[in-house]
Structure formats: structure tokens, C-alpha cells
Amino acid sequence: MTVFEGNFTEDISSWRFAIVIGRFNDLVTDKLLSGCQDCLKRHGVDVNPDGTQVDYIWVPGSFEVPMVARQVALSHRYDAVICLGAIIRGQTPHFDYVAAEAAKGIAAAAFQTGVPVVFGILTTDTLQQALERAGIKSNLGWNYGLSALEMASLMRQLRPRDEDKPLGLLENNPPQALMEG
């Protein structure tokens, strides 16, 4: 049997990433973005907004992230889409609705397009918890960037060997490597 696993040793100079960032709670999302950029940069990705490897898309809040993530994944221009946001519990059930829909929508975007869509939306009870996860204790933005790199690598391994298209263009055909097992 074959073992498939994403790795960090490939030439990634041609890979493309989209980062969709919710502007609401930008004190937190700016820090998540910095951590994500640091990870990508240290692994060889040109994170310059004027470069060719990363596109940045800002949306009003985490509720809007899934729709835009799906749209950019459908474009098949990206090896992975990274979703960043922060939903902080308040005194009303609003938190529950926004968090649930963001999670479902991001998962659906990945399933519907075949493109890795990373869930980088913090869901916390307090602003302090969000800040701790965005840089005070550790920066989960780094982890989200690393997940995108690993999933992009893995999905490239799973596509047919003769294909040089982003995975999403395979139109729901199962990867040949999995069919040969």
C-alpha cells in the first residue's frame, strides 16, 4: 500500500494561496494574518501583496468568509485557501449562529471544490482568549499557514500524475493514485 502525506520539501515557487480575512475583531485577525504570513514566508512563499503567490481578500466578518472562500476556490487558481477570523462570544446567541455557519460554510467550500480550505476562525469566549491564541501565548496563524502548505502538498500528490492543473479542475474525478491502490 502507498502512504500519502504532505511534506515541506517541494519547490513551492509556483504555488498560489488565497487568504480570506474577516475584518471584524481586526485586533485579533491582524495578528493571525501576521503569524500565517510568517509561516508561509519561512517555507519559501512570497507573501508580498504585490507578488504572485498570495492574494489577500478582506471581508466584513467571519460570517462572510465562507462565501468568498468558496468563490476563490472555485476559480481553481489556488493550491489552498486560508480562512482567518475571530468570533468572540457575547451575551446573545449570535455567537453560536455565526460560529456554526462559518464552520459549515468553510467545510462545504472544501468539499464542493476539492481545494484545501483551512479553517482559521478562532471561536473564543473572551477577547483575552482570542489574543492568547493570536500571539500572546502562541499564534495559531502559523498553524493555519502550515496546514495550508501540508494540504496543498498532499492534494498535489493525490491528483493524476499527468495533470498539471490545480486539483479543483479535476471535476470530481477521483485521484488516479488512489484508484491504482
Secondary structure, 3 states (H helix, E strand, C coil): CCCCCCCCCCCCCCCCEEEEEECCCHHHHHHHHHHHHHHHHHCCCCCCCCCCCEEEEEECCCCCHHHHHHHHHHCCCCCEEEEEEEEECCCCCHHHHHHHHHHHHHHHHHHHHCCCEEEEEEEECCHHHHHHHECCCCEHHHHHHHHHHHHHHHHHHHCCCCCCCCHHHHCCCCCHHHHCC
